[in-house]
């Protein structure tokens, strides 16, 4: 029962409870001392307190290197005051003897079993001194009280030893979990280099092996020269809520700043340490809107950082039980997060390398080599499933003269601007590639020629109206493009035939005055035939 009560006490604010407990005892002591008129009892009381002060001083000097100072002062103060209260309020007849029950058990949760045993022994010494100095003759009641006290303290020690053993087993189990999770993560790294798959593996290990209910990952992205945290993936969370939340990282690693209002997620990266949140609704650094929508209470934020580089944050909690994440769990998760960071960094590096092999370095659209491979693949799919496929060949009008007059750096700006317009005005499944110096090839999936002409006209118009970035005057502010269109199956059945047909129509646009689109008009078929 005492253990149950003490567990409840531990869940409260410790310092506030202790001082309320003391105030209650001191009020009671004053009341009993006021009605006590026996001088010898007062003298004996002073003697026992003096003796306990000596014992307490020795204990304090021995223990101050092993127990936090504030906790040690509280401990000694409570033992001495409770001993005095028991003596002045009747000795062995005092109803305050039961005060030892919550006191020793309470401190057992804050001290190791070794120091709790010493504390219990000090309490027995104080009870023994009360017996030696008492004026009442011994009888069966006093002897029974001694045995009850000894049995009580022995029970505490057994409980503490059991608790110590349980903690040791828990520590061993956590180490095994940490080892297993890292082993599984290592296996996952061997099977995939795709970032999305690596992230999913990390989250699955957290749920399956480490026993958490929810987990999600934010990754660092760059926007207007700033580092931003954006939601990437999660398990057990409302993705729409998290996608709507993005956070600015206020500083670079290693530079101190004042606390901002951007939430606890970027703060973990800014502080470069794990942040273990308890009672999120009352935590001033937490984004309370996010706390309310995800019903967060106790959770942990693990920064994903490597080589002075911010990658993101990993957030997880015990959603169902709402229990706090312990220091032992925190150590295990820190080791896991370090390995997860390496996995994410490797996957990103692989993606960067892979991206560089297929993208044009200047415009960041697909390069000529990748487009040749993609066209062959898409054409095979179109033949197999009887789908339309259209090509657009685009060329910038008078681009050589533009470069000669305004310089190649400004010409590069034009290429970047046009590439962005092309990407913004095509679908995600379509492909845009830089085919030559100022030529672009656009592949439109499941699109017939007349429909491709609509897209081409929109692109031509947008480019003609667009004001070139970093233009210095009216002459270099605008450019125009000419476009030629071909379609499968009307204009050919091979890659070479279709590209040649689009190039022929491009030449017609150039010949007819530029800044226009051209395509061969034929009778539209209901569906292309197999070829």
Secondary structure, 3 states (H helix, E strand, C coil): CHHHHHHHHHCCCHHHHHHHHHHHHHHHHHHHHHHCCCHHHHHHHHHHHHHHHHHHHHHHHHHCCCCCHHHHHHHHHHHHHHHHHHHHCCHHHCHHHHHHHHHHHHHHCCCCHHHHHHHHHHHHHHHHHHHHHCCCCCCHHHHHHHHHHHHHHHHHHHHHHHHHHHHHHHHHHHHHHHHHHHHHHHHHHHHCCCHHHHHHHHHHHHHHCCCCCEEEEEEEEEECCEEEEEEEEEECCCHHHHHCCEEECCCCCCCCCCCCCCCHHHHHHHHCCCEEECCHHHCCCCCHHHHHHHCCCCEEEEEEEECCEEEEEEEEECCCCCCCCCHHHHHHHHHHHHHHHHHHHHHHHHHHHHHHHHECCCCCCECHHHHHHHHHHHHHHHHHHCCCEEEEEEEECCHHHHHHHHCHHHHHHHHHHHHHHHHHCCCCCCEEEECCCCEEEEEEECCCHHHHHHHHHHHHHHHHHCCCCCCCCCCCCCCCEEEEEEEECCCCCCHHHHHHHHHHHHHHHHHCCCCCEEECCCCCCCCCCCC
